[in-house]
């Protein structure tokens, strides 16, 4: 599932290409056709993201909400438009570009009240200027649930996925099964600050890089990471491989249907 930086990149892209002008909106697949007809030909006022949710605002009570889920994807291209390929849930056509959406978990037209209710259910997003980290800390500091689970709970913190979770816990030496109430306010503040910086970098470069400059392949002479995710990481999907800092094998375990990754030496229990 795309992490929050991906949705913020999409929001910025759509804001740049379509906001402030009339757009054509259709649903070649048909499942979004009735709602598409409501905003077709309207001015896209703005696009923005909150966590893993994308919003296109067309005016009062006309907000298209998209959640990509596991399989949703946007494809972008310059005009002229091409015939739809596959199950295109929503097509947006502007003055210079067009965008197709396929396979989302949600693509729906919401009222302003519904948008507010959805956002009220989400935790603070490290990539939003209006985020309140204390709101997340109030929940974390009272919880017996592991910090690994809390970081992935979108009601606690919006936008963090499995990669950022694994990497930020490693960077701060936190065992993933640490109960939230044992984390400590100072450590939470450092984790939040780190997430803000790491995720903003993810928006800028389009991939997740979490390795500090002194641990990069260029600095250490090691081979660069080779997999579809790109970016340099410490522990994510490196189970059984040596820790980049201490050489201990990276450990893995299941937690709530997702994989944990950590170094038993750098993140001692």
N, C-alpha and C positions, 0 to 999 in steps of 0.2 A: 504494500500500500504506500502511495506517495506520502512523504513527510511534509510538514508545513511549509518548508522553504519552496517546494515545488508549486504549491498553490499560490504563494505570494509572487513567484516568478510569472505564473500565468496571469494573475490579476494585473501585474504591471504591464505585461505584454498587451493584454486586452484593453487596458486603460490607454496605452499609447496608440494602439491601432484603431480603436473604435469609439472611444469616449468623446462626447461632444458632437456627434453626428448621427444621422439616421442610419439604421442598419436594417437589413432584411433578416428575419428569423424564421426558420422553417424546421420541420421534423420529417425528413424523408422516410424514416422508419414508420412514422405515424403515432407513436406512443406519446409524443409531446405536442401533437398537432394543435389541439384546442388551446393550450396555453401559449404556444408559439404565435398563434394568430392574434393574441391580445397585445403582444409587444412588437409584432412585425411592422416595420416602418416607423417605429418610435426612436427617439434619441436615447442612446445609451448614456446616462448621466455619469456613471462611474462604475468601475469594477474594483472589488476589494476582497480580501481573504481574512478569515478568522480560523486559525488552526488548519484543519484539513477541509474546510468549507470555502467555496468560492461563490461570490454574489455579483450579479449584474443588476444594477439599479436603473430602472426605466422611469421612475417617478413614483408618486404616492401609490402604495399598494400594488406595485408591479415590480417584483424582485424575482429574478430567476436564481434559484439556489441549486448548486451542483456539489455533490459529494462523489468523488471518483471511486471510492472503495478499492477493492482489490484489482478490478479489471478495467476501470474507466480510463480513457485516454482522450486527449485533445490532439488533433493534427492541424497544422497551420500551413497556409500556402498563399502565394500571391495570386491576384486575379490574372486570367479569367477563371471562373469556377469550373470544376470538372463534374462529371456525373458521379452521384454518390456510390461509394463502394462499401459493402458490408452494411451493418445495422447502424445507420447514423441517427442518433437520438435527436440531436439538435445541430442545425447549421446556422452560423452567423456570417453574414456577408457585409463588408464595409466598402469604403471607397477604394482601397488598395489591396486588401487581403480578405481571406475567408477562413473560417475555422469550423471543423467538424468535431463533434463529441460522440464517442461510442462507449457503450458498456458501463455507464456510471451506476453506482448504487442509487443515487437520487438525482433527478433533474425535474424540478417542479417550480411552479409559479406561486410565490408567497405574498401575503400582505405584510405591511410594516409591523403589525402586531405579531405575526407569526415569526418574522425575522428576529424581532426583539426577544421573543420567547426562546427561540433556538439559541441565540447568543448567550442568553442568561444561563443556559444549561452548560455552557462551555467554560472551562477555566481560562486564566489569562494566557495570552499568546505572546511568547518572547519577541515576536517580530512586529507587534503592534505598539504604537507609541502610547496607547491608552491602557496598556497592560498594568495590572497591579499584582506584583509578586507576593505581597503580603496576603492576598486573598488565597493563593495556593498554599502558602505556608501555614495559614490557620488550619487548613484541613490536614496537611502533612503532619504538623506538630502534635495533633491529637490522635493520629492513626497508628494502629498496631500492624497495619498492612505494610508489606515490604516497599521500600523506596522504588525498587524496580517496577513494581505493579503500579504505584502511584504516579510515576512519571509517564506511564502509558495510558493512564485514565484521563480521557479528554475532558471529564468534568472537573478534574483537578488542574490539569495543565494542557493547553490546546496546541497541537501541532507537533509534539515530540513523538517520534516513532522508535522502532527498535534500534536503528543505527545510532541516533543521537542519545538514546537511553544508555546503550552499552558504552559508548565512548565517553560521555560526560561522567559517568560513574567511575570509569577507569582513570580519567584525568584527575579526579579528586580522591582517588584511593578508597572509594566507598564500596564495601561488599554489597552486592545487589539485594541480598535478603535482609539488609538492615531495616528494622521497623522505622516508619517515618518519624515517630515520636522520639527516636534515639539519634536522629540525624544531627540536630543542633542548628540554631539559627544562623550562626556564622558560616557554617558549611553550606547551608541552603542558599545564602546570599551569594557565595562564590559560585555555586552551581548555576544559579539563575543568570548571573553576569556572564558566565561562560557560554550558556545556551544562547543568550542574546547575540554574543559575538560570533559563535560558530554558525548559527542559523542565518545570520545576516550575511556571512561569507558564502553560505550555501546559495542564498538568493543571488548574490553577485556573480558567482562562477558557475552555478548550475550543477554542482556535485557536492558531496559531503567529504570535506577534508578536515580531519581532527588531529593529525599528528603535528606536534610542535616543530619549528624549523630545525632544531638540533637533532631530530629523529627522522628526518626525511631521507629518502634514498640518496639524494645528492649529498647530504651531510654525512651519512654513515657508509655509503658504498654498497648497501644492500640492493637487491633487485626490487623494482617497483611492483606494486600490487597489480595483479592481472585477473580481473573478473568484470562482469557486466555492470557492476555498480560504480566502478571508477573511484577516484579519490583515494587518499591514504588514511588508513584507520589503524587503531591499536589492537582491538580485540574482535570487532564484529566479523562474523563468519571466518574466524581464524582458529576455530577449535582444533586442538592437537598440534598447532604450530607454536614455535617458541615466542614468548613475549618479547616485544621489541626492546624492552628495557632491562629485563632480568633473565630472560631465557627460559623461564618456567613455561610448561605447556599451557596454552589458553584452555580454560575449562568451559563446558557448556552444560545446560540443563533446560528442562521445559518449565515454563511458568505461565499458567493461564493460556495455554495453546501457542505460546510464542517462545522462541529460543532466547535464553540468557547466554551472554558471553562475558567472561571475566578472567583476570589473572589471580590465582590463589595467593601469590606472593605480594603483588603490588596492591591487592585489595583483600587484605587478610580479614578473616572472620573474627 
